[in-house]
Amino acid sequence: MSTKIKTVDCPNCKKAVAWTEENSYRPFCSKRCKLIDFGGWTSERNSIPGQPVYPAVEDEYDQ
Ligand SMILES: [Zn+2]
């Protein structure tokens, strides 16, 4: 039997994300992307669409 894992593209960084029960951040690849996207929702509404300005966050923030 082959186990097919559904993958989606992270809405924030477009990285392939495994859609699994373990991934509580789906459809995002990480907590960072989820938080960034969530924060962007409110801020982007008051700025120019299509020009998302994400803060440079290091990967250490993932955990
Ligand atoms: Zn991501």
N, CA, C, O and the ligand as a Tripos MOL2 file, in Angstrom:
@<TRIPOS>MOLECULE
protein
  253   251    64     0     0
PROTEIN
NO_CHARGES

@<TRIPOS>ATOM
      1 N           0.8500   -1.1930    0.0000 N.3       1 MET1
      2 CA          0.0000    0.0000    0.0000 C.3       1 MET1
      3 C           0.8880    1.2460    0.0000 C.2       1 MET1
      4 O           1.8770    1.3410    0.7270 O.2       1 MET1
      5 N           0.5100    2.1460   -0.8040 N.am      2 SER2
      6 CA          1.2680    3.3940   -0.8340 C.3       2 SER2
      7 C           0.5440    4.4460   -0.0100 C.2       2 SER2
      8 O          -0.6660    4.6420   -0.1230 O.2       2 SER2
      9 N           1.3060    5.0910    0.7920 N.am      3 THR3
     10 CA          0.7010    6.1450    1.6070 C.3       3 THR3
     11 C           0.8990    7.4790    0.9230 C.2       3 THR3
     12 O           2.0080    8.0080    0.8500 O.2       3 THR3
     13 N          -0.1760    7.9960    0.4370 N.am      4 LYS4
     14 CA         -0.0930    9.2890   -0.2290 C.3       4 LYS4
     15 C          -0.3480   10.4020    0.7730 C.2       4 LYS4
     16 O          -1.3830   10.4540    1.4380 O.2       4 LYS4
     17 N           0.6120   11.2700    0.8530 N.am      5 ILE5
     18 CA          0.4570   12.4120    1.7420 C.3       5 ILE5
     19 C           0.0840   13.6390    0.9300 C.2       5 ILE5
     20 O           0.8100   14.0570    0.0280 O.2       5 ILE5
     21 N          -1.0270   14.1860    1.2590 N.am      6 LYS6
     22 CA         -1.4610   15.3940    0.5600 C.3       6 LYS6
     23 C          -0.5860   16.5680    0.9660 C.2       6 LYS6
     24 O          -0.2940   16.7770    2.1430 O.2       6 LYS6
     25 N          -0.1850   17.3100   -0.0210 N.am      7 THR7
     26 CA          0.6220   18.4840    0.2850 C.3       7 THR7
     27 C          -0.0580   19.7320   -0.2480 C.2       7 THR7
     28 O          -0.7370   19.7070   -1.2740 O.2       7 THR7
     29 N           0.1380   20.7970    0.4600 N.am      8 VAL8
     30 CA         -0.3910   22.0770    0.0300 C.3       8 VAL8
     31 C           0.7470   23.0980    0.0200 C.2       8 VAL8
     32 O           1.8060   22.8740    0.6070 O.2       8 VAL8
     33 N           0.5130   24.1950   -0.6420 N.am      9 ASP9
     34 CA          1.5250   25.2470   -0.6510 C.3       9 ASP9
     35 C           1.2630   26.2100    0.4890 C.2       9 ASP9
     36 O           0.1510   26.7100    0.6550 O.2       9 ASP9
     37 N           2.2790   26.4580    1.2550 N.am     10 CYS10
     38 CA          2.1580   27.4140    2.3410 C.3      10 CYS10
     39 C           1.7080   28.7570    1.7660 C.2      10 CYS10
     40 O           2.3620   29.2910    0.8700 O.2      10 CYS10
     41 N           0.6100   29.3080    2.2670 N.am     11 PRO11
     42 CA          0.0990   30.5770    1.7480 C.3      11 PRO11
     43 C           1.0960   31.7110    1.8850 C.2      11 PRO11
     44 O           1.0080   32.7130    1.1750 O.2      11 PRO11
     45 N           2.0210   31.5580    2.7750 N.am     12 ASN12
     46 CA          2.9680   32.6380    3.0100 C.3      12 ASN12
     47 C           4.2300   32.5030    2.1650 C.2      12 ASN12
     48 O           4.6000   33.4340    1.4510 O.2      12 ASN12
     49 N           4.8850   31.3650    2.2400 N.am     13 CYS13
     50 CA          6.1760   31.2360    1.5620 C.3      13 CYS13
     51 C           6.1340   30.2620    0.3960 C.2      13 CYS13
     52 O           7.1480   30.0340   -0.2630 O.2      13 CYS13
     53 N           4.9620   29.6880    0.1390 N.am     14 LYS14
     54 CA          4.7540   28.8110   -1.0230 C.3      14 LYS14
     55 C           5.5390   27.5130   -0.9490 C.2      14 LYS14
     56 O           5.7200   26.8250   -1.9540 O.2      14 LYS14
     57 N           5.9970   27.1900    0.2330 N.am     15 LYS15
     58 CA          6.7070   25.9340    0.3950 C.3      15 LYS15
     59 C           5.6960   24.7980    0.4800 C.2      15 LYS15
     60 O           4.5920   24.9680    0.9960 O.2      15 LYS15
     61 N           6.0890   23.6430   -0.0300 N.am     16 ALA16
     62 CA          5.2060   22.4840    0.0380 C.3      16 ALA16
     63 C           5.0620   22.0340    1.4850 C.2      16 ALA16
     64 O           6.0460   21.8210    2.1940 O.2      16 ALA16
     65 N           3.8160   21.8960    1.8990 N.am     17 VAL17
     66 CA          3.5450   21.5250    3.2780 C.3      17 VAL17
     67 C           2.7540   20.2280    3.3090 C.2      17 VAL17
     68 O           1.7350   20.0960    2.6310 O.2      17 VAL17
     69 N           3.2240   19.2810    4.0930 N.am     18 ALA18
     70 CA          2.5070   18.0240    4.2230 C.3      18 ALA18
     71 C           1.2450   18.2370    5.0560 C.2      18 ALA18
     72 O           1.3000   18.7300    6.1830 O.2      18 ALA18
     73 N           0.1230   17.8590    4.4830 N.am     19 TRP19
     74 CA         -1.1550   18.0430    5.1770 C.3      19 TRP19
     75 C          -1.3940   16.8320    6.0690 C.2      19 TRP19
     76 O          -2.0320   15.8580    5.6710 O.2      19 TRP19
     77 N          -0.8760   16.9180    7.2590 N.am     20 THR20
     78 CA         -0.9870   15.7960    8.1830 C.3      20 THR20
     79 C          -1.5720   16.2510    9.5100 C.2      20 THR20
     80 O          -1.6150   17.4410    9.8220 O.2      20 THR20
     81 N          -2.0170   15.2740   10.2740 N.am     21 GLU21
     82 CA         -2.5860   15.5850   11.5840 C.3      21 GLU21
     83 C          -1.5510   16.2280   12.4930 C.2      21 GLU21
     84 O          -1.8650   17.0500   13.3550 O.2      21 GLU21
     85 N          -0.2980   15.8220   12.2690 N.am     22 GLU22
     86 CA          0.7630   16.3420   13.1210 C.3      22 GLU22
     87 C           1.0340   17.8210   12.8560 C.2      22 GLU22
     88 O           1.4810   18.5550   13.7370 O.2      22 GLU22
     89 N           0.7580   18.2340   11.6400 N.am     23 ASN23
     90 CA          1.0460   19.6230   11.2860 C.3      23 ASN23
     91 C          -0.1040   20.5200   11.7320 C.2      23 ASN23
     92 O          -1.0760   20.7220   11.0040 O.2      23 ASN23
     93 N           0.0260   21.0370   12.9130 N.am     24 SER24
     94 CA         -1.0480   21.8590   13.4660 C.3      24 SER24
     95 C          -1.0480   23.2520   12.8520 C.2      24 SER24
     96 O          -1.9380   24.0600   13.1160 O.2      24 SER24
     97 N          -0.0500   23.5200   12.0410 N.am     25 TYR25
     98 CA          0.0340   24.8490   11.4390 C.3      25 TYR25
     99 C          -0.5090   24.8600   10.0160 C.2      25 TYR25
    100 O          -0.5230   25.9020    9.3610 O.2      25 TYR25
    101 N          -0.9550   23.7040    9.5390 N.am     26 ARG26
    102 CA         -1.4580   23.6520    8.1740 C.3      26 ARG26
    103 C          -2.5790   24.6640    7.9510 C.2      26 ARG26
    104 O          -3.3630   24.8720    8.8780 O.2      26 ARG26
    105 N          -2.7080   25.2870    6.8270 N.am     27 PRO27
    106 CA         -1.8980   24.9830    5.6330 C.3      27 PRO27
    107 C          -0.5440   25.6820    5.6130 C.2      27 PRO27
    108 O           0.1140   25.7430    4.5740 O.2      27 PRO27
    109 N          -0.1400   26.1940    6.7340 N.am     28 PHE28
    110 CA          1.1600   26.8690    6.7500 C.3      28 PHE28
    111 C           2.2610   25.8690    7.0730 C.2      28 PHE28
    112 O           2.0060   24.8000    7.6280 O.2      28 PHE28
    113 N           3.4940   26.2350    6.7160 N.am     29 CYS29
    114 CA          4.6090   25.3040    6.9100 C.3      29 CYS29
    115 C           5.1190   25.3810    8.3400 C.2      29 CYS29
    116 O           5.7650   24.4500    8.8210 O.2      29 CYS29
    117 N           4.8370   26.4670    9.0110 N.am     30 SER30
    118 CA          5.3900   26.6300   10.3440 C.3      30 SER30
    119 C           4.5680   27.6320   11.1300 C.2      30 SER30
    120 O           3.7270   28.3490   10.5870 O.2      30 SER30
    121 N           4.8340   27.6560   12.4050 N.am     31 LYS31
    122 CA          4.1600   28.6130   13.2690 C.3      31 LYS31
    123 C           4.4590   30.0410   12.8150 C.2      31 LYS31
    124 O           3.6140   30.9340   12.8750 O.2      31 LYS31
    125 N           5.6980   30.2130   12.3600 N.am     32 ARG32
    126 CA          6.1090   31.5440   11.9300 C.3      32 ARG32
    127 C           5.2320   32.0380   10.7810 C.2      32 ARG32
    128 O           4.7200   33.1570   10.8080 O.2      32 ARG32
    129 N           5.0700   31.1880    9.7780 N.am     33 CYS33
    130 CA          4.2830   31.6010    8.6240 C.3      33 CYS33
    131 C           2.8330   31.8400    9.0190 C.2      33 CYS33
    132 O           2.1930   32.7620    8.5140 O.2      33 CYS33
    133 N           2.3250   31.0290    9.9020 N.am     34 LYS34
    134 CA          0.9440   31.1980   10.3390 C.3      34 LYS34
    135 C           0.7770   32.5450   11.0360 C.2      34 LYS34
    136 O          -0.1770   33.2790   10.7740 O.2      34 LYS34
    137 N           1.6930   32.8520   11.9050 N.am     35 LEU35
    138 CA          1.6040   34.1120   12.6420 C.3      35 LEU35
    139 C           1.8030   35.3030   11.7210 C.2      35 LEU35
    140 O           1.1280   36.3250   11.8510 O.2      35 LEU35
    141 N           2.7290   35.1620   10.7950 N.am     36 ILE36
    142 CA          2.9890   36.2560    9.8620 C.3      36 ILE36
    143 C           1.7570   36.5110    9.0170 C.2      36 ILE36
    144 O           1.3590   37.6570    8.8110 O.2      36 ILE36
    145 N           1.1600   35.4390    8.5320 N.am     37 ASP37
    146 CA         -0.0070   35.5970    7.6820 C.3      37 ASP37
    147 C          -1.1690   36.1820    8.4610 C.2      37 ASP37
    148 O          -1.8900   37.0500    7.9700 O.2      37 ASP37
    149 N          -1.3390   35.7060    9.6550 N.am     38 PHE38
    150 CA         -2.4290   36.2020   10.4960 C.3      38 PHE38
    151 C          -2.2520   37.6840   10.7850 C.2      38 PHE38
    152 O          -3.2080   38.4570   10.7250 O.2      38 PHE38
    153 N          -1.0330   38.0690   11.0940 N.am     39 GLY39
    154 CA         -0.7630   39.4690   11.3650 C.3      39 GLY39
    155 C          -0.9070   40.3050   10.1100 C.2      39 GLY39
    156 O          -1.3410   41.4560   10.1580 O.2      39 GLY39
    157 N          -0.5340   39.7070    8.9800 N.am     40 GLY40
    158 CA         -0.6080   40.4340    7.7310 C.3      40 GLY40
    159 C          -2.0250   40.7550    7.3220 C.2      40 GLY40
    160 O          -2.2780   41.7590    6.6560 O.2      40 GLY40
    161 N          -2.9440   39.9050    7.7220 N.am     41 TRP41
    162 CA         -4.3460   40.1160    7.3780 C.3      41 TRP41
    163 C          -4.8300   41.4890    7.8030 C.2      41 TRP41
    164 O          -5.4900   42.1910    7.0370 O.2      41 TRP41
    165 N          -4.5090   41.8560    8.9930 N.am     42 THR42
    166 CA         -5.0160   43.1240    9.4920 C.3      42 THR42
    167 C          -4.2140   44.2940    8.9440 C.2      42 THR42
    168 O          -4.7810   45.3340    8.6070 O.2      42 THR42
    169 N          -2.8980   44.1310    8.8530 N.am     43 SER43
    170 CA         -2.0690   45.2510    8.4300 C.3      43 SER43
    171 C          -2.1820   45.5010    6.9280 C.2      43 SER43
    172 O          -2.1660   46.6440    6.4730 O.2      43 SER43
    173 N          -2.2980   44.4070    6.1650 N.am     44 GLU44
    174 CA         -2.3380   44.5720    4.7160 C.3      44 GLU44
    175 C          -3.6010   45.2820    4.2570 C.2      44 GLU44
    176 O          -3.6140   45.9190    3.2030 O.2      44 GLU44
    177 N          -4.6370   45.1770    5.0280 N.am     45 ARG45
    178 CA         -5.8830   45.8160    4.6360 C.3      45 ARG45
    179 C          -5.7410   47.3330    4.6170 C.2      45 ARG45
    180 O          -6.4850   48.0380    3.9340 O.2      45 ARG45
    181 N          -4.7880   47.8070    5.3670 N.am     46 ASN46
    182 CA         -4.5960   49.2500    5.4270 C.3      46 ASN46
    183 C          -3.3950   49.6960    4.6060 C.2      46 ASN46
    184 O          -2.9530   50.8400    4.7060 O.2      46 ASN46
    185 N          -2.8670   48.7780    3.7910 N.am     47 SER47
    186 CA         -1.7190   49.1470    2.9720 C.3      47 SER47
    187 C          -2.0030   48.7870    1.5240 C.2      47 SER47
    188 O          -3.1170   48.3990    1.1730 O.2      47 SER47
    189 N          -1.0020   48.9170    0.7050 N.am     48 ILE48
    190 CA         -1.1750   48.6610   -0.7180 C.3      48 ILE48
    191 C          -1.2200   47.1600   -0.9780 C.2      48 ILE48
    192 O          -0.2810   46.4470   -0.6250 O.2      48 ILE48
    193 N          -2.2980   46.6680   -1.5900 N.am     49 PRO49
    194 CA         -2.3970   45.2360   -1.8930 C.3      49 PRO49
    195 C          -1.3090   44.8080   -2.8600 C.2      49 PRO49
    196 O          -0.9020   45.5780   -3.7300 O.2      49 PRO49
    197 N          -0.8450   43.5900   -2.7060 N.am     50 GLY50
    198 CA          0.1640   43.0680   -3.6100 C.3      50 GLY50
    199 C           1.5700   43.4370   -3.2070 C.2      50 GLY50
    200 O           2.5350   43.0500   -3.8650 O.2      50 GLY50
    201 N           1.6890   44.1830   -2.1260 N.am     51 GLN51
    202 CA          3.0250   44.5250   -1.6570 C.3      51 GLN51
    203 C           3.1780   44.1490   -0.1930 C.2      51 GLN51
    204 O           3.3790   45.0120    0.6610 O.2      51 GLN51
    205 N           3.0830   42.8560    0.0900 N.am     52 PRO52
    206 CA          3.2190   42.4140    1.4850 C.3      52 PRO52
    207 C           4.6170   42.6680    2.0000 C.2      52 PRO52
    208 O           5.6120   42.3130    1.3680 O.2      52 PRO52
    209 N           4.6670   43.2760    3.1310 N.am     53 VAL53
    210 CA          5.9680   43.5420    3.7430 C.3      53 VAL53
    211 C           6.0820   42.7010    5.0010 C.2      53 VAL53
    212 O           5.5430   43.0420    6.0540 O.2      53 VAL53
    213 N           6.7920   41.6030    4.8640 N.am     54 TYR54
    214 CA          6.9420   40.7210    6.0040 C.3      54 TYR54
    215 C           8.2490   41.0220    6.7310 C.2      54 TYR54
    216 O           9.2750   41.2830    6.1050 O.2      54 TYR54
    217 N           8.1980   40.9840    8.0090 N.am     55 PRO55
    218 CA          9.4240   41.2080    8.7820 C.3      55 PRO55
    219 C          10.3840   40.0480    8.5960 C.2      55 PRO55
    220 O           9.9680   38.8980    8.4570 O.2      55 PRO55
    221 N          11.6340   40.3500    8.5950 N.am     56 ALA56
    222 CA         12.6370   39.2960    8.4670 C.3      56 ALA56
    223 C          12.7620   38.5590    9.7920 C.2      56 ALA56
    224 O          13.3130   39.0680   10.7680 O.2      56 ALA56
    225 N          12.2400   37.3660    9.7900 N.am     57 VAL57
    226 CA         12.2600   36.5870   11.0170 C.3      57 VAL57
    227 C          13.1550   35.3640   10.8210 C.2      57 VAL57
    228 O          13.0660   34.6660    9.8110 O.2      57 VAL57
    229 N          13.9810   35.1320   11.7660 N.am     58 GLU58
    230 CA         14.8850   33.9900   11.6570 C.3      58 GLU58
    231 C          14.1400   32.6980   11.9450 C.2      58 GLU58
    232 O          13.0930   32.6900   12.5920 O.2      58 GLU58
    233 N          14.7060   31.6120   11.4510 N.am     59 ASP59
    234 CA         14.0660   30.3080   11.6120 C.3      59 ASP59
    235 C          14.0160   29.8500   13.0580 C.2      59 ASP59
    236 O          13.2540   28.9460   13.3990 O.2      59 ASP59
    237 N          14.8080   30.4570   13.8940 N.am     60 GLU60
    238 CA         14.8230   30.0490   15.2900 C.3      60 GLU60
    239 C          13.4670   30.2950   15.9550 C.2      60 GLU60
    240 O          13.1570   29.7220   16.9990 O.2      60 GLU60
    241 N          12.6890   31.1380   15.3430 N.am     61 TYR61
    242 CA         11.3860   31.4560   15.9130 C.3      61 TYR61
    243 C          10.3700   30.3440   15.7170 C.2      61 TYR61
    244 O           9.2750   30.3850   16.2790 O.2      61 TYR61
    245 N          10.7370   29.3490   14.9190 N.am     62 ASP62
    246 CA          9.7850   28.2920   14.6020 C.3      62 ASP62
    247 C           9.3080   27.5420   15.8300 C.2      62 ASP62
    248 O           8.1350   27.1860   15.9400 O.2      62 ASP62
    249 N          10.2170   27.3090   16.7370 N.am     63 GLN63
    250 CA          9.8310   26.4820   17.8930 C.3      63 GLN63
    251 C           9.2470   27.3520   18.9940 C.2      63 GLN63
    252 O           8.8640   26.8420   20.0470 O.2      63 GLN63
    253 ZN          5.6620   28.9390    5.0460 Zn       64 ZN64
@<TRIPOS>BOND
     1     1     2 1
     2     2     3 1
     3     3     4 2
     4     3     5 am
     5     5     6 1
     6     6     7 1
     7     7     8 2
     8     7     9 am
     9     9    10 1
    10    10    11 1
    11    11    12 2
    12    11    13 am
    13    13    14 1
    14    14    15 1
    15    15    16 2
    16    15    17 am
    17    17    18 1
    18    18    19 1
    19    19    20 2
    20    19    21 am
    21    21    22 1
    22    22    23 1
    23    23    24 2
    24    23    25 am
    25    25    26 1
    26    26    27 1
    27    27    28 2
    28    27    29 am
    29    29    30 1
    30    30    31 1
    31    31    32 2
    32    31    33 am
    33    33    34 1
    34    34    35 1
    35    35    36 2
    36    35    37 am
    37    37    38 1
    38    38    39 1
    39    39    40 2
    40    39    41 am
    41    41    42 1
    42    42    43 1
    43    43    44 2
    44    43    45 am
    45    45    46 1
    46    46    47 1
    47    47    48 2
    48    47    49 am
    49    49    50 1
    50    50    51 1
    51    51    52 2
    52    51    53 am
    53    53    54 1
    54    54    55 1
    55    55    56 2
    56    55    57 am
    57    57    58 1
    58    58    59 1
    59    59    60 2
    60    59    61 am
    61    61    62 1
    62    62    63 1
    63    63    64 2
    64    63    65 am
    65    65    66 1
    66    66    67 1
    67    67    68 2
    68    67    69 am
    69    69    70 1
    70    70    71 1
    71    71    72 2
    72    71    73 am
    73    73    74 1
    74    74    75 1
    75    75    76 2
    76    75    77 am
    77    77    78 1
    78    78    79 1
    79    79    80 2
    80    79    81 am
    81    81    82 1
    82    82    83 1
    83    83    84 2
    84    83    85 am
    85    85    86 1
    86    86    87 1
    87    87    88 2
    88    87    89 am
    89    89    90 1
    90    90    91 1
    91    91    92 2
    92    91    93 am
    93    93    94 1
    94    94    95 1
    95    95    96 2
    96    95    97 am
    97    97    98 1
    98    98    99 1
    99    99   100 2
   100    99   101 am
   101   101   102 1
   102   102   103 1
   103   103   104 2
   104   103   105 am
   105   105   106 1
   106   106   107 1
   107   107   108 2
   108   107   109 am
   109   109   110 1
   110   110   111 1
   111   111   112 2
   112   111   113 am
   113   113   114 1
   114   114   115 1
   115   115   116 2
   116   115   117 am
   117   117   118 1
   118   118   119 1
   119   119   120 2
   120   119   121 am
   121   121   122 1
   122   122   123 1
   123   123   124 2
   124   123   125 am
   125   125   126 1
   126   126   127 1
   127   127   128 2
   128   127   129 am
   129   129   130 1
   130   130   131 1
   131   131   132 2
   132   131   133 am
   133   133   134 1
   134   134   135 1
   135   135   136 2
   136   135   137 am
   137   137   138 1
   138   138   139 1
   139   139   140 2
   140   139   141 am
   141   141   142 1
   142   142   143 1
   143   143   144 2
   144   143   145 am
   145   145   146 1
   146   146   147 1
   147   147   148 2
   148   147   149 am
   149   149   150 1
   150   150   151 1
   151   151   152 2
   152   151   153 am
   153   153   154 1
   154   154   155 1
   155   155   156 2
   156   155   157 am
   157   157   158 1
   158   158   159 1
   159   159   160 2
   160   159   161 am
   161   161   162 1
   162   162   163 1
   163   163   164 2
   164   163   165 am
   165   165   166 1
   166   166   167 1
   167   167   168 2
   168   167   169 am
   169   169   170 1
   170   170   171 1
   171   171   172 2
   172   171   173 am
   173   173   174 1
   174   174   175 1
   175   175   176 2
   176   175   177 am
   177   177   178 1
   178   178   179 1
   179   179   180 2
   180   179   181 am
   181   181   182 1
   182   182   183 1
   183   183   184 2
   184   183   185 am
   185   185   186 1
   186   186   187 1
   187   187   188 2
   188   187   189 am
   189   189   190 1
   190   190   191 1
   191   191   192 2
   192   191   193 am
   193   193   194 1
   194   194   195 1
   195   195   196 2
   196   195   197 am
   197   197   198 1
   198   198   199 1
   199   199   200 2
   200   199   201 am
   201   201   202 1
   202   202   203 1
   203   203   204 2
   204   203   205 am
   205   205   206 1
   206   206   207 1
   207   207   208 2
   208   207   209 am
   209   209   210 1
   210   210   211 1
   211   211   212 2
   212   211   213 am
   213   213   214 1
   214   214   215 1
   215   215   216 2
   216   215   217 am
   217   217   218 1
   218   218   219 1
   219   219   220 2
   220   219   221 am
   221   221   222 1
   222   222   223 1
   223   223   224 2
   224   223   225 am
   225   225   226 1
   226   226   227 1
   227   227   228 2
   228   227   229 am
   229   229   230 1
   230   230   231 1
   231   231   232 2
   232   231   233 am
   233   233   234 1
   234   234   235 1
   235   235   236 2
   236   235   237 am
   237   237   238 1
   238   238   239 1
   239   239   240 2
   240   239   241 am
   241   241   242 1
   242   242   243 1
   243   243   244 2
   244   243   245 am
   245   245   246 1
   246   246   247 1
   247   247   248 2
   248   247   249 am
   249   249   250 1
   250   250   251 1
   251   251   252 2
@<TRIPOS>SUBSTRUCTURE
     1 MET1         2 RESIDUE 1 A MET
     2 SER2         6 RESIDUE 1 A SER
     3 THR3        10 RESIDUE 1 A THR
     4 LYS4        14 RESIDUE 1 A LYS
     5 ILE5        18 RESIDUE 1 A ILE
     6 LYS6        22 RESIDUE 1 A LYS
     7 THR7        26 RESIDUE 1 A THR
     8 VAL8        30 RESIDUE 1 A VAL
     9 ASP9        34 RESIDUE 1 A ASP
    10 CYS10       38 RESIDUE 1 A CYS
    11 PRO11       42 RESIDUE 1 A PRO
    12 ASN12       46 RESIDUE 1 A ASN
    13 CYS13       50 RESIDUE 1 A CYS
    14 LYS14       54 RESIDUE 1 A LYS
    15 LYS15       58 RESIDUE 1 A LYS
    16 ALA16       62 RESIDUE 1 A ALA
    17 VAL17       66 RESIDUE 1 A VAL
    18 ALA18       70 RESIDUE 1 A ALA
    19 TRP19       74 RESIDUE 1 A TRP
    20 THR20       78 RESIDUE 1 A THR
    21 GLU21       82 RESIDUE 1 A GLU
    22 GLU22       86 RESIDUE 1 A GLU
    23 ASN23       90 RESIDUE 1 A ASN
    24 SER24       94 RESIDUE 1 A SER
    25 TYR25       98 RESIDUE 1 A TYR
    26 ARG26      102 RESIDUE 1 A ARG
    27 PRO27      106 RESIDUE 1 A PRO
    28 PHE28      110 RESIDUE 1 A PHE
    29 CYS29      114 RESIDUE 1 A CYS
    30 SER30      118 RESIDUE 1 A SER
    31 LYS31      122 RESIDUE 1 A LYS
    32 ARG32      126 RESIDUE 1 A ARG
    33 CYS33      130 RESIDUE 1 A CYS
    34 LYS34      134 RESIDUE 1 A LYS
    35 LEU35      138 RESIDUE 1 A LEU
    36 ILE36      142 RESIDUE 1 A ILE
    37 ASP37      146 RESIDUE 1 A ASP
    38 PHE38      150 RESIDUE 1 A PHE
    39 GLY39      154 RESIDUE 1 A GLY
    40 GLY40      158 RESIDUE 1 A GLY
    41 TRP41      162 RESIDUE 1 A TRP
    42 THR42      166 RESIDUE 1 A THR
    43 SER43      170 RESIDUE 1 A SER
    44 GLU44      174 RESIDUE 1 A GLU
    45 ARG45      178 RESIDUE 1 A ARG
    46 ASN46      182 RESIDUE 1 A ASN
    47 SER47      186 RESIDUE 1 A SER
    48 ILE48      190 RESIDUE 1 A ILE
    49 PRO49      194 RESIDUE 1 A PRO
    50 GLY50      198 RESIDUE 1 A GLY
    51 GLN51      202 RESIDUE 1 A GLN
    52 PRO52      206 RESIDUE 1 A PRO
    53 VAL53      210 RESIDUE 1 A VAL
    54 TYR54      214 RESIDUE 1 A TYR
    55 PRO55      218 RESIDUE 1 A PRO
    56 ALA56      222 RESIDUE 1 A ALA
    57 VAL57      226 RESIDUE 1 A VAL
    58 GLU58      230 RESIDUE 1 A GLU
    59 ASP59      234 RESIDUE 1 A ASP
    60 GLU60      238 RESIDUE 1 A GLU
    61 TYR61      242 RESIDUE 1 A TYR
    62 ASP62      246 RESIDUE 1 A ASP
    63 GLN63      250 RESIDUE 1 A GLN
    64 ZN64       253 GROUP 0 **** ****
